[in-house]
C-alpha cells in the first residue's frame, strides 16, 4: 500500500515538473515585460520545491525498504500536502501568464 502511494506521488511529481517546464517555455514566447520579475522568481522557487519533493520521494523509497512505516506515512502525508500546494501555485501562475498573453494580444 505504501509503495503504491509512493509510486503515485512519484508520478505526480513528474507531472508537476512537466507543468513547471511548460510554464517556463510559454513564458519565453511572451514579451519580456509581460510578466513581472516576481512571476519568474516564483517559478524558480516552485522548481526548487519540486526538486526537494523529488528527493523526498526517493528517501521514502529507502524508508519503505527499511520498513520504517510510521516515518513513511508522515513523509507521504507531508509530501502530498506539499505537492498540492505546488499544484495550486502552478495553476495560479498559469492564470497569470494567460492574462499577460491576453493583454499582449489585445494591446
ABEGO torsion letter per residue (X at the ends): XAAAAAAAAAAAAAAAAAAAAAAAAAAAABBAAABBAAAAAAAAAAAAAAAAAAAAAAAAAAAAAAGBAAAAAAAAAAAAAAAAAAAAAAAAAAAAAAAAAAAAAAX
